[in-house]
Amino acid sequence: KKLALASALSGPARAIGPASTHGAWLPDGGYALAASCAPRSKALAMSFDFSRCKGLALRGGDGTKVDMIFNSKDPEEMRLIGDLQPMGSKKSFSMSTSYQEVR
């Protein structure tokens, strides 16, 4: 996980809604995605959907979605969201997100 997080952080920063993300290709042909959220007055629930990826699957888990809660008092620390492993010779990364404030 540390290698995946370090690799993700080496990628370019992108804003996705209220989150800041970094993502990068891994040496084994997989892809890593990390995200953080600036402190807010309310917690934020985010869903990251990787179902549009081709030739990639979440490592060590079933499904194609990762749900994460960024608490209102959490530090703005990057978290590993997706560690995707290669599942074929043709790979493409695509993701959709949704989010809402949590009371």
Residue frames as a rotation matrix with the C-alpha (Angstrom) as fourth column:
LYS 1
0.559 0.829 0.000 0.00
0.829 -0.559 0.000 0.00
0.000 0.000 -1.000 0.00
LYS 2
0.366 -0.487 -0.793 2.85
0.216 -0.784 0.581 2.40
-0.905 -0.384 -0.181 0.74
LEU 3
-0.722 -0.631 0.284 4.28
0.382 -0.022 0.924 1.93
-0.577 0.776 0.257 -2.76
ALA 4
-0.188 0.744 0.641 0.86
0.955 -0.013 0.296 2.49
0.228 0.668 -0.708 -4.31
LEU 5
0.731 0.462 -0.503 0.30
0.603 -0.782 0.157 5.67
-0.321 -0.418 -0.850 -2.27
ALA 6
-0.037 -0.834 -0.550 3.78
0.132 -0.550 0.825 7.00
-0.991 -0.042 0.130 -3.05
SER 7
-0.738 -0.191 0.648 3.24
0.627 0.162 0.762 6.26
-0.250 0.968 0.001 -6.74
ALA 8
0.257 0.921 0.292 -0.16
0.956 -0.287 0.064 7.97
0.142 0.263 -0.954 -6.75
LEU 9
0.649 -0.009 -0.761 1.32
0.387 -0.857 0.340 11.08
-0.655 -0.515 -0.553 -5.12
SER 10
-0.482 -0.874 -0.057 3.91
0.332 -0.242 0.912 11.31
-0.811 0.420 0.407 -7.90
GLY 11
-0.342 0.445 0.828 1.10
0.933 0.053 0.357 11.93
0.115 0.894 -0.433 -10.41
PRO 12
-0.801 0.041 0.597 -0.48
0.087 -0.979 0.185 15.28
0.592 0.200 0.781 -11.24
ALA 13
-0.782 0.560 -0.273 -3.01
0.246 -0.125 -0.961 16.88
-0.572 -0.819 -0.040 -8.90
ARG 14
-0.717 0.652 0.247 -6.60
0.147 -0.205 0.968 17.13
0.682 0.730 0.051 -10.07
ALA 15
-0.792 0.558 0.248 -9.63
-0.493 -0.346 -0.798 18.62
-0.359 -0.754 0.549 -8.36
ILE 16
-0.664 0.691 -0.287 -12.72
0.240 0.560 0.793 16.43
0.709 0.457 -0.537 -8.40
GLY 17
0.519 0.854 -0.025 -15.56
0.411 -0.224 0.884 18.21
0.750 -0.469 -0.467 -6.65
PRO 18
0.859 -0.156 0.487 -14.38
-0.466 -0.631 0.620 19.07
0.211 -0.760 -0.615 -3.13
ALA 19
0.751 -0.591 0.294 -11.53
0.258 0.673 0.693 16.53
-0.608 -0.445 0.658 -3.28
SER 20
0.343 -0.761 -0.552 -7.99
-0.932 -0.351 -0.095 16.81
-0.122 0.546 -0.829 -4.51
THR 21
0.889 -0.005 0.457 -6.68
0.014 1.000 -0.017 13.67
-0.457 0.022 0.889 -6.20
HIS 22
-0.064 -0.900 -0.431 -3.39
-0.947 -0.082 0.312 12.32
-0.316 0.428 -0.847 -7.49
GLY 23
0.773 0.304 0.557 -3.06
-0.157 0.942 -0.296 9.25
-0.615 0.142 0.776 -9.69
ALA 24
-0.009 -0.832 -0.555 -0.30
-0.979 -0.105 0.172 7.41
-0.201 0.545 -0.814 -11.52
TRP 25
0.708 0.115 -0.696 0.49
-0.409 0.871 -0.272 4.18
0.575 0.478 0.664 -13.34
LEU 26
0.642 -0.439 0.629 2.30
-0.527 0.344 0.777 1.56
-0.558 -0.830 -0.010 -11.24
PRO 27
-0.356 -0.891 -0.283 5.41
-0.861 0.196 0.469 -0.39
-0.362 0.411 -0.837 -12.29
ASP 28
-0.720 0.100 0.687 3.33
0.113 0.993 -0.026 -3.59
-0.685 0.059 -0.727 -12.64
GLY 29
-0.883 0.398 0.248 0.90
0.229 -0.097 0.969 -1.90
0.409 0.912 -0.005 -15.07
GLY 30
-0.058 0.874 -0.482 -1.72
0.996 0.085 0.033 -1.15
0.070 -0.478 -0.876 -12.44
TYR 31
-0.220 0.070 0.973 -2.96
0.171 -0.979 0.109 2.29
0.960 0.190 0.204 -11.39
ALA 32
-0.404 0.065 -0.912 -3.06
0.914 0.048 -0.402 4.02
0.018 -0.997 -0.079 -7.98
LEU 33
-0.034 0.485 0.874 -5.37
0.229 -0.847 0.479 6.86
0.973 0.216 -0.082 -6.94
ALA 34
-0.553 -0.125 -0.824 -5.14
0.833 -0.083 -0.547 8.94
0.000 -0.989 0.150 -3.75
ALA 35
0.044 0.627 0.778 -7.44
0.385 -0.729 0.566 11.69
0.922 0.275 -0.273 -2.52
SER 36
-0.736 -0.111 -0.668 -7.82
0.668 -0.281 -0.689 14.24
-0.111 -0.953 0.281 0.24
CYS 37
0.234 0.836 0.497 -10.46
0.713 -0.495 0.497 16.76
0.661 0.238 -0.712 1.16
ALA 38
-0.632 -0.427 0.647 -9.96
-0.028 -0.821 -0.570 20.20
0.775 -0.378 0.507 2.65
PRO 39
-0.849 0.328 -0.415 -11.37
0.485 0.172 -0.857 20.64
-0.210 -0.929 -0.305 6.16
ARG 40
-0.507 0.786 0.353 -15.09
0.038 -0.388 0.921 21.37
0.861 0.481 0.167 6.07
SER 41
-0.489 0.415 0.768 -17.84
-0.857 -0.392 -0.334 22.17
0.162 -0.821 0.547 8.54
LYS 42
0.545 0.682 0.488 -19.50
-0.708 0.686 -0.168 18.78
-0.449 -0.254 0.857 7.86
ALA 43
-0.333 -0.613 0.717 -18.17
-0.105 0.779 0.618 15.34
-0.937 0.130 -0.323 7.00
LEU 44
0.086 0.271 -0.959 -18.18
-0.970 -0.199 -0.144 14.39
-0.229 0.942 0.246 3.32
ALA 45
0.157 0.028 0.987 -19.08
0.023 0.999 -0.032 10.94
-0.987 0.028 0.156 1.95
MET 46
0.009 -0.232 -0.973 -17.48
-0.949 -0.310 0.065 10.23
-0.316 0.922 -0.223 -1.42
SER 47
0.569 0.170 0.804 -17.95
0.081 0.962 -0.261 7.30
-0.818 0.214 0.534 -3.76
PHE 48
-0.230 -0.697 -0.679 -15.27
-0.833 -0.219 0.508 6.45
-0.503 0.682 -0.531 -6.33
ASP 49
0.654 0.561 0.507 -16.55
-0.167 0.761 -0.627 4.19
-0.738 0.325 0.591 -9.13
PHE 50
-0.353 -0.898 -0.262 -13.94
-0.625 0.018 0.780 2.37
-0.696 0.440 -0.568 -11.22
SER 51
0.211 0.529 0.822 -16.39
0.180 0.806 -0.564 0.32
-0.961 0.267 0.075 -13.33
ARG 52
0.949 0.166 -0.266 -15.36
-0.204 -0.319 -0.926 2.13
-0.239 0.933 -0.269 -16.55
CYS 53
0.003 -1.000 -0.002 -11.73
-0.811 -0.004 0.585 1.01
-0.585 0.000 -0.811 -16.22
LYS 54
0.867 0.154 -0.474 -10.57
-0.434 0.699 -0.568 -1.47
0.244 0.698 0.673 -18.84
GLY 55
0.375 -0.750 -0.544 -8.04
0.187 0.636 -0.749 -4.17
0.908 0.179 0.379 -17.93
LEU 56
-0.712 -0.559 0.425 -7.86
-0.282 -0.327 -0.902 -2.99
0.643 -0.762 0.075 -14.28
ALA 57
0.382 0.815 -0.437 -9.49
0.249 0.365 0.897 -4.30
0.890 -0.451 -0.063 -11.09
LEU 58
0.492 -0.155 0.857 -9.32
-0.772 -0.532 0.348 -3.23
0.402 -0.833 -0.381 -7.45
ARG 59
-0.369 -0.747 -0.553 -6.55
-0.268 0.655 -0.706 -5.17
0.890 -0.112 -0.442 -5.77
GLY 60
-0.952 -0.146 -0.269 -7.66
0.169 0.480 -0.861 -7.41
0.254 -0.865 -0.432 -2.90
GLY 61
-0.629 0.773 -0.080 -11.33
-0.228 -0.283 -0.932 -6.62
-0.743 -0.568 0.354 -3.13
ASP 62
-0.438 0.608 0.662 -14.56
0.870 0.473 0.142 -7.37
-0.227 0.638 -0.736 -4.88
GLY 63
0.560 0.793 -0.241 -16.57
0.670 -0.604 -0.431 -4.81
-0.488 0.080 -0.869 -6.75
THR 64
-0.064 -0.508 0.859 -15.72
0.895 -0.411 -0.176 -1.64
0.442 0.757 0.480 -8.57
LYS 65
0.485 0.325 0.812 -16.58
0.013 -0.931 0.365 1.06
0.874 -0.166 -0.456 -6.00
VAL 66
-0.479 -0.572 -0.666 -14.77
0.780 0.070 -0.621 2.51
0.402 -0.818 0.413 -3.01
ASP 67
0.609 0.688 0.394 -16.67
0.321 -0.669 0.671 4.59
0.725 -0.282 -0.628 -0.45
MET 68
-0.467 -0.814 -0.346 -14.75
0.761 -0.171 -0.625 6.97
0.450 -0.555 0.700 1.77
ILE 69
0.775 0.630 -0.061 -15.79
0.563 -0.642 0.520 9.41
0.288 -0.437 -0.852 4.49
PHE 70
-0.439 -0.823 0.361 -13.70
0.508 -0.558 -0.656 12.51
0.741 -0.105 0.663 5.00
ASN 71
0.237 0.528 -0.815 -14.50
0.971 -0.115 0.208 13.71
0.016 -0.841 -0.540 8.52
SER 72
0.834 0.211 0.510 -14.82
0.285 -0.956 -0.071 17.42
0.473 0.205 -0.857 9.13
LYS 73
0.818 -0.542 0.193 -11.86
-0.496 -0.496 0.713 17.45
-0.291 -0.679 -0.674 11.55
ASP 74
0.678 -0.594 0.432 -9.56
0.638 0.768 0.055 15.17
-0.364 0.238 0.900 9.54
PRO 75
-0.052 -0.748 -0.661 -6.24
-0.155 -0.648 0.745 16.64
-0.986 0.142 -0.082 8.51
GLU 76
0.698 0.289 -0.655 -5.85
-0.632 -0.182 -0.753 17.26
-0.337 0.940 0.056 4.80
GLU 77
-0.325 -0.848 0.418 -3.87
-0.566 0.528 0.633 14.03
-0.757 -0.031 -0.652 4.38
MET 78
-0.141 0.210 -0.968 -3.84
-0.941 0.276 0.196 12.02
0.308 0.938 0.158 1.15
ARG 79
-0.014 0.217 0.976 -5.42
-0.523 0.830 -0.193 8.58
-0.852 -0.513 0.102 1.44
LEU 80
-0.955 -0.256 -0.149 -5.05
-0.270 0.548 0.792 5.67
-0.121 0.797 -0.592 -0.95
ILE 81
-0.052 0.997 -0.052 -8.46
-0.835 -0.072 -0.545 5.24
-0.548 0.015 0.837 -2.60
GLY 82
0.915 0.403 -0.007 -7.81
-0.324 0.724 -0.609 2.76
-0.241 0.559 0.793 -5.37
ASP 83
-0.319 -0.943 0.098 -4.96
-0.684 0.301 0.665 0.32
-0.656 0.145 -0.741 -5.93
LEU 84
0.717 0.675 -0.175 -5.90
-0.566 0.416 -0.712 -1.25
-0.408 0.609 0.680 -9.25
GLN 85
-0.210 -0.784 0.584 -4.12
-0.165 0.617 0.769 -4.32
-0.964 0.065 -0.259 -10.58
PRO 86
-0.447 -0.002 -0.895 -3.64
-0.886 -0.139 0.443 -5.12
-0.126 0.990 0.060 -14.26
MET 87
-0.008 0.547 0.837 -6.02
-0.213 0.817 -0.536 -7.74
-0.977 -0.182 0.110 -15.66
GLY 88
0.690 0.206 0.694 -5.03
0.591 0.393 -0.704 -7.79
-0.418 0.896 0.149 -19.33
SER 89
-0.306 -0.893 0.330 -2.77
0.927 -0.201 0.317 -6.28
-0.217 0.403 0.889 -21.92
LYS 90
-0.407 0.232 0.884 -5.04
0.391 -0.830 0.398 -3.34
0.826 0.507 0.247 -22.82
LYS 91
-0.234 0.252 -0.939 -5.57
0.959 -0.100 -0.266 -0.97
-0.161 -0.962 -0.219 -19.90
SER 92
-0.430 0.098 0.897 -7.34
0.203 -0.958 0.202 2.34
0.880 0.269 0.392 -19.50
PHE 93
-0.737 0.132 -0.663 -8.21
0.661 -0.069 -0.747 4.24
-0.144 -0.989 -0.036 -16.34
SER 94
-0.476 0.661 0.580 -11.57
-0.080 -0.690 0.720 5.95
0.876 0.296 0.382 -15.92
MET 95
-0.736 0.212 -0.643 -13.47
0.677 0.250 -0.692 6.92
0.014 -0.945 -0.328 -12.80
SER 96
-0.094 0.712 0.696 -16.66
0.076 -0.692 0.718 8.64
0.993 0.120 0.011 -11.77
THR 97
-0.900 -0.226 -0.372 -17.42
0.387 -0.023 -0.922 10.12
0.200 -0.974 0.108 -8.37
SER 98
0.218 0.891 0.398 -20.37
0.214 -0.441 0.872 11.22
0.952 -0.105 -0.287 -6.31
TYR 99
-0.779 -0.499 -0.380 -20.37
0.491 -0.107 -0.865 12.97
0.391 -0.860 0.329 -2.96
GLN 100
0.316 0.851 0.419 -22.65
0.174 -0.486 0.856 14.42
0.933 -0.198 -0.302 -0.32
GLU 101
-0.486 -0.407 0.774 -22.33
-0.642 -0.435 -0.632 16.08
0.593 -0.803 -0.050 3.05
VAL 102
-0.190 0.355 -0.915 -22.99
0.516 0.829 0.215 13.81
0.835 -0.431 -0.341 6.01
ARG 103
0.360 0.412 0.837 -24.83
-0.436 -0.719 0.541 15.16
0.825 -0.560 -0.080 9.03
